[in-house]
Amino acid sequence: MPTAVLYHRLPKVSYRWVEPLAYALTMLLTIATIAGAQKQTMPKRLALTVYRDGAQLHIGWDRAAAAGANLEIVDSAQHIAMFVSPALTGITYQPESADVFVRLAGANSTEIARCLVAEPRSAAILQRDFAATTVAAAALETSLAQRSRRVDRLQKLADLLVAATLPPTVAPPVDTLALWRR
């Protein structure tokens, strides 16, 4: 018996949806990779906070992010640097001037804050420092006058010693012939 070949018409399937789906999946994968890389490289925020409470400054930070960081406080001519222990979450500071600069530097990030303190207190500190400087200057002037008088006395003594020293004497020439004749 002869074999019959039957051709069935299969429905034509459209695969147009595959290309946009592959494009969308590639974009999602790229975005996820970039977001993950940024999340890993973003430094932890130290959360440095500085606020005034009366005459004192409260300086705080995130304990976990700032472990092992360095804290620097610049207050007028005073410069304070300290290592931040993992147990510390903040400190209280008594400012000496009207302008206080605070810098917290961690392993991967640095945060800076500046705090302006009330001015009248600073004027009193300047007056106190000026009075102390005036007293120190008067003491230096007195010391300078005493040492100048001492140098003058020593110079006069040195002049007397030089004048009192006899000039070297020269022995009269010896007549050797006279010694032979005797």
C-alpha positions in Angstrom: 0.0 0.0 0.0 1.3 3.3 -0.9 2.2 5.6 1.9 0.4 8.8 2.0 2.1 11.9 3.2 -0.2 14.3 4.8 0.9 17.8 5.1 -0.6 19.6 7.9 -0.6 23.3 7.9 0.9 24.3 11.2 -0.2 27.7 12.4 2.4 30.4 11.9 3.8 31.6 15.3 5.1 35.1 15.6 8.3 35.5 17.7 8.3 39.3 17.6 7.9 39.4 21.4 11.3 37.7 22.0 13.5 40.6 20.9 11.8 43.3 23.1 11.8 40.9 26.0 15.5 40.2 25.6 16.2 43.9 25.4 14.2 44.6 28.5 15.9 41.8 30.5 19.3 43.1 29.4 18.4 46.7 30.5 17.2 45.4 33.9 20.3 43.3 34.4 22.5 46.3 33.5 20.6 48.7 35.9 20.8 46.1 38.7 24.5 45.7 38.2 25.2 49.4 38.2 23.0 50.0 41.3 24.8 47.2 43.2 28.2 48.5 42.3 27.2 52.0 43.5 25.8 50.7 46.7 29.1 48.9 47.4 31.3 52.0 46.6 29.2 54.6 48.4 30.9 55.5 51.7 28.9 55.3 54.9 27.6 58.6 56.0 29.3 59.7 59.3 26.2 61.8 60.3 28.3 64.5 61.9 26.1 66.9 64.0 27.1 70.0 65.8 24.7 72.1 67.9 25.0 74.7 70.5 23.5 74.2 74.0 24.1 77.3 76.0 27.9 77.9 76.2 28.8 74.4 75.0 28.8 72.6 71.7 27.5 69.1 71.4 29.3 67.2 68.6 27.9 63.8 67.6 28.2 61.2 64.9 27.1 57.7 63.8 29.0 55.2 66.0 29.2 52.4 63.4 30.2 54.7 60.5 32.8 56.7 62.5 34.6 53.9 64.3 38.3 54.6 63.9 37.8 58.1 62.5 39.7 61.2 63.5 38.0 64.2 65.0 39.6 67.7 64.6 38.4 70.8 66.3 39.9 74.2 65.3 38.9 76.9 67.7 40.8 80.2 67.2 44.5 79.3 67.7 43.6 76.0 69.5 43.7 72.8 67.4 42.5 69.6 69.0 42.8 66.2 67.2 41.5 63.0 68.7 40.9 59.4 67.7 37.2 58.4 67.7 36.7 55.3 69.8 33.9 52.9 68.6 32.3 53.4 72.1 31.9 57.1 71.6 28.8 58.6 70.0 29.7 62.3 70.7 31.4 64.8 72.9 30.7 68.1 74.6 33.1 71.0 73.9 33.5 74.4 75.5 34.4 76.8 72.7 37.1 79.5 73.3 36.2 81.7 70.3 33.2 82.7 68.2 34.1 80.5 65.3 34.6 76.7 65.7 35.5 74.4 62.8 34.8 70.6 63.3 36.1 67.9 60.9 35.3 64.2 61.2 37.4 62.1 58.8 36.6 58.4 58.5 38.2 55.7 56.4 36.1 56.5 53.3 34.5 59.9 53.9 35.0 63.2 55.6 32.4 65.6 57.0 32.9 69.2 58.1 30.8 71.5 60.2 31.3 75.0 61.4 29.5 76.6 64.3 29.4 80.3 65.2 29.1 81.0 68.9 27.7 84.2 70.5 30.0 87.1 70.1 29.8 88.8 73.6 31.5 85.9 75.3 34.3 86.0 72.8 34.9 89.7 73.4 35.3 88.9 77.1 37.9 86.2 76.3 39.8 88.6 74.0 39.9 91.2 76.8 41.1 88.5 79.3 43.8 87.4 76.8 44.8 91.0 76.1 45.2 91.6 79.8 47.3 88.5 80.2 49.5 89.4 77.2 50.0 92.9 78.7 51.1 91.4 82.0 53.5 89.1 80.2 54.9 91.9 78.2 55.6 94.0 81.3 57.4 91.0 82.9 59.5 90.6 79.8 60.4 94.3 79.8 61.5 94.1 83.5 63.5 91.0 82.8 65.2 92.7 79.8 66.1 95.8 81.9 67.6 93.5 84.7 69.6 91.5 82.2 70.8 94.7 80.4 72.1 96.1 83.7 73.9 92.8 84.5 75.5 92.8 81.0 76.7 96.4 81.7 78.2 95.4 85.1 80.0 92.4 83.5 81.4 94.6 80.7 82.8 97.1 83.3 84.3 94.2 85.3 85.9 92.8 82.1 87.3 96.3 81.2 88.9 96.5 84.7 90.4 93.1 84.4 92.0 94.0 81.0 93.3 97.3 82.4 94.7 95.6 85.5 96.7 93.0 83.6 100.3 94.1 83.3 101.8 94.2 79.9 104.3 91.4 79.3 107.8 92.3 80.5 110.7 91.8 78.2 113.9 90.5 79.8 116.9 92.7 79.1 119.4 91.3 76.7 122.0 89.1 78.2 125.6 90.0 77.4 127.2 86.7 76.9 130.7 88.1 76.6 130.4 89.6 80.0 129.7 86.2 81.4 132.8 84.8 79.9 135.0 87.5 81.2 134.3 86.9 84.7 
